[in-house]
Amino acid sequence: MGTLNVRTDEAMETAIRTLAEEYGSRTEAVRYALLRTYKERLIEQAKVDAERLAADPDDQAEMLAIQRFMGVAE
């Protein structure tokens, strides 16, 4: 497992302090914030992909072929 050093400003310290009260430590607060942000980014990308797939029948066929290859669709 790696270590990360980050320079913080007043706003970051306030955010970390507030989250640390809820999640138990500064480390857990930062882990929570990073993973939450990453999850939000993945969800946003999935929404964009879904909109693109809905708009293009060729992409839908390709996605179905990939799902069949992966064994998640019949």
N, C-alpha and C positions, 0 to 999 in steps of 0.2 A: 504494500500500500504506500502511496506517495504522500508527500507533504506539500502544502501550498502556502506560500507567504503572500499576503495581500496588503497593500497600503489602503488604509481606510480614511475617510473624512468624517466629519461630524454626523452627516446624514446616515452613512454606513454604520457608524457606531450605534446610533439610535436604533436602526433597524435590527442589527445583530443583538443588541441588548434586549429589545422587545421580544424577538423570536427566541432568544436563549431562555427567557423566563418561561416560555411555553414548552420548549423542546429540551430543556435541561442543561444545555451547555452551548458555548459559542460554536464548537465544532458541529454539533447536531443542527444548530440553527443554520449554519452555512450549507451543510449537506442538504437540509430540507429545501432551502431557497434555490440551490442549484438544480436539484432534481425536479422541483416543482416547475421551474422555468423551462427546463429541458422537456418535460412532459407537455407543457403548454405549447411549446414549439412543434413537437411531434403531432399533437392534435391539430394545430393550425395547418401544418403541411398535409395531413390526411384530409382535411376539409377541402383544401385547394385541389388535391388529387381527385377527390370524389367529384368535385364540380367539373373538372376536366374530363373525367371518365363519363359523366352523365351527358356531356355535350358532344362526345365523339364516339360513334358506334364502333369505329375501328379500334379505339383504345379499350372499349368494353370487351371486344373479342380477344384482344391480346391479354387482358387481365384474366379472363376466364381460362385461356390456354395456360397461363402461368399457374393459376390456382389448381387446375387439373394436374399439371406437372408436379406440383408440390403435394398433391393428394388432399387438398382442402375443398375441392369441388368435384362433382361427378360429371 
